[in-house]
Amino acid sequence: MSKINPEFTNELKKFGAVNINACYNCGNCTAVCSLSTEDNSFPRMMLRASVLGLDTKIETSLDPWLCYYCGECSETCPREANPGELMMTLRRWLTAKYDWTGLSGLLYTSIPALIIGFILVAIAIIGVGYTMQFNVESIMEFGHDFEMFAIMGVFSLILVPNIIRMFWFTVLKEKIKVPLISYIKGVWDLILHMFTQKNALTCENNTFRWFEHFLIVIGYLLLLFTTVFLNWFETENTFVIWLGYIVGAIIFVFTFDFILSRIKKSKELSKFSHPSDWLFVIWLFLMGLSAFIVRIFIDTDLIDSNIWLYFVHLIILAQWALLIVPFGKWTHFLYRSFAMYFKKLEEDSK
Amino acid sequence: MKNKIGVYICHCGSNISDYVDVKKLNEITAKIEGVNIAKDTMFACADSTQKEIIDDIKSNELDSIVIASCSPKLHLETFRNVAIRAGLNPYNYVQVNIREQCSWAHSDDKKGATLKALQLVKAGIERVKRSQALEPIEISSRNVVLIVGAGVAGMRSAIELADMGTEVYLIEREYFVGGRTSQWNTLFTTDETGEQVIKRLYKKVISYKSITLFTGAEIVSKSGGIGKFDIKLKIKPRHIKPNCELDWKKFDKAVSVCPIEVEDEFNFGLTKRKAIFMNYKSEFPQIPAIDTENCNRCGECVKICPEIDLDQKDEILNIKVGAILLTTGADPYEPKKDEYGYKTLDNVITLQQLKRLIELNDDKNLSYKGKKIKDVAFIYCVGSRQEEGGNTYCSRYCCTSAIHSAILLKNKYRDIRNYHINRGIRTYGKQELLYKESSENGDIYLQFFEDKIPTVEKSKNGATIKVIDILTTNREIELEADLVVLVTGMVPRKDNTIAGILKVPIGRDKFFNEIHPKLRPVETVIDAVYIAGACQAPRTIRESIDSALSATAKANSLISKGKIDLEPTLAQIDTSTCEWCGKCVDVCPYSAIKKVEKEGKQIAEIIESNCKGCGMCMPVCPSNSIQLIGYTDTEIESMIEALIS
């Protein structure tokens, strides 16, 4: 027995759902989806649950994470109910559900909150700079410390608890009995999906987009590697320096392409852009770009006279690390791969 | 006896010749006495063959022909025309059906099929030998049509007939014109209101001198037939003196003093009305009525309005018409007591009641029985598409109407939430746009199968509905509704006495039945009695008008020439042997026999314009005094003999 909750669609609208009530359940979306299988049949079922407001059904489902948004369902939908965008919306909604702090939900649904958050972070960074009297040496040192602590803090305080919550909703609460060995066997899949997103290749005509996305992920991880870890150990290795340049460039070039397609709405998946989508691509772009330029300034010893540049970079970095990574779209990197992992556990339990 | 007979045996491509040995059949036929020419042909109906037959008739001076081919239903007219073109009387032609009744039926037994075909052909030859040349019967007709029911279909047809120069009697049983349409407000697709549509039609109707409108009028009896009906009408009094200007203030006062309160059928029982009434102020004719059945003649209203005359009596009027068109409409299905809580729960109403409820409420809040309505649940197919017991048909209009009402609700009262519990939405054609609009408005659709129907139970705030939703993997879905609307379809009029008076056939669905659903959709087996609109089947306004216009054309083309040709194959009374017993009258389904006195003797007489040549009277006649022309005893007996020889 499930009770209808007609107000649920209004909640989903804030998370970005477009016209989902138009669905008349023909099931073309599910039929055309390359990833939908008999056992994991989507997106129609998710659309149905959304329209009726069966939020517990959605909360316990991993299906939204199995979708890579190729957009074919939305293209095929005779009622223009945008099932693809709904799956995206549900991922945002689930992200908010998993987040124990509740900040995700706030930042996803309220633009004022988002702006205030970004401003607060910027003020804090400027404040720190002020206390250090804008001394280059100490500020850069603070930057490195900040990076390290922010990563560790966000991971241990936000992301890990949230993953556990996700595990609770989708596996434990559903009373799925998983053999212990499966947890170990599944780890390889988890890592594989996390770094390759290989299921996205199953989507039709998606190879180039997958490749772009793959390069950004790898580029992002390497940037983290070069700027955070190696800088911390103050390596002067030429290879690392050049790698820093290359990955910085990769990120801002490909994210620029992503931004362009969102502006031009050239693909089905770029037709609707939620503020969180814009923030994600723009900040990733700015990170790549500012890291690249800061690198040049450091290597040409111009950074001392242009401390403001490093400051800008640091503000972007802090906003990224404190808002987008723990509460925004960045989390799909983890949730999606863990969804694959949990799905595997679920399959093993049968 | 005909003795120069031409016989043609058709292969029908291979439909006949695959199973019947046509060549052999032809050889034997040629030797039968009286047969002048016997031929087999690939397609008897082909133009070239028709020409060949005509040439044969002319050059061999044939006096009759037999064609052994398909069913006469398919090609009787074709070959009768061949005979006419060759100068032969069409009734000297006999068609033998060796396809439907032989080759197709006996495809497993070629020898048997050939033998049966031979016997059938022999019988056909015997019949044609005894055939008589017949001429169509010509009767005169009146260029006057009686239209029963002044709803949209009736009024539209009246206007069109008047335009074509036909005189029209338009009668309406109620005191006001407009029928069901006047009860509906905004209509899809034009957004006009029912009131506006009726007003337009009425203004046009009364602008014609050749249309005579009677309200409160019913047919009492009918005599005569095609071209010459004599109709007796009963006209209820309105109790308002003729030709007087009505003062609306006085009328309102008269209404307020009237002590009688009855259920208001116009609002489907949602309100009460007085014995003196008008359903709405702009209703036509613009004269109130006092309904005779409920008025207790207290005279209170007369004290206020001297125009009221309580002494008026029923009027009987005889009219003569050439054809009759029935546009009597339909009733909404009335749910059984406790069907989804109907009449047992406070907040369960029908779709028709909802439509009135929307009209009766102001623009701010929708309330029913004093309670504000927010959640409205529509349960579809109530009394329609029922496997057992109820009506098996789909009423066609109700999905659209329910969705249209849901949109009206949403537009009028923003915070309304609609739930549509349906069995598959059938908003065909342009009406699909409404379905889309309603979905996009946020209306929620749930779907059930007939074997697991939703349940409606009383709850604290209204009703709890539980549905096994087939769109959500048969999950049981529960919802709360302030108002439950049963989407009921159309059923035939409760009072359908007119069908008995006119002997119009009733179909299995209890609606009036046409001759052929595709080819003759507005004619009935009673000549010159036509049907249109929702009395024939559930229909939208548009579809009702469509059928009314086609019936208009049929009626006009039949009677406007002043004379009508009838088939000569009628019953014939042998006046020398008939001893009036009345048995034939009892069995005749068309009222085509009457008692007359001739030369001091009581005998039966056939009313030619009514007789359809069905032959029901023949076997019951104890003195064998009735013959059916074209199917006389001698013809039939000779056929039987040939068949068993």
Chai-1 contact restraints between the chains, C-beta under 6 A:
chainA,res_idxA,chainB,res_idxB,connection_type,confidence,min_distance_angstrom,max_distance_angstrom,comment,restraint_id
A,M1,B,E476,contact,1.0,0.0,6.0,A-B,restraint_1
A,M1,B,E478,contact,1.0,0.0,6.0,A-B,restraint_2
A,S2,B,R475,contact,1.0,0.0,6.0,A-B,restraint_3
A,S2,B,I477,contact,1.0,0.0,6.0,A-B,restraint_4
A,K3,B,E478,contact,1.0,0.0,6.0,A-B,restraint_5
A,I4,B,I477,contact,1.0,0.0,6.0,A-B,restraint_6
A,I4,B,L479,contact,1.0,0.0,6.0,A-B,restraint_7
A,P6,B,R417,contact,1.0,0.0,6.0,A-B,restraint_8
A,N21,B,S439,contact,1.0,0.0,6.0,A-B,restraint_9
A,N21,B,E440,contact,1.0,0.0,6.0,A-B,restraint_10
A,N21,B,G442,contact,1.0,0.0,6.0,A-B,restraint_11
A,A22,B,S439,contact,1.0,0.0,6.0,A-B,restraint_12
A,A22,B,E440,contact,1.0,0.0,6.0,A-B,restraint_13
A,N25,B,L471,contact,1.0,0.0,6.0,A-B,restraint_14
A,R48,B,L471,contact,1.0,0.0,6.0,A-B,restraint_15
A,R48,B,T472,contact,1.0,0.0,6.0,A-B,restraint_16
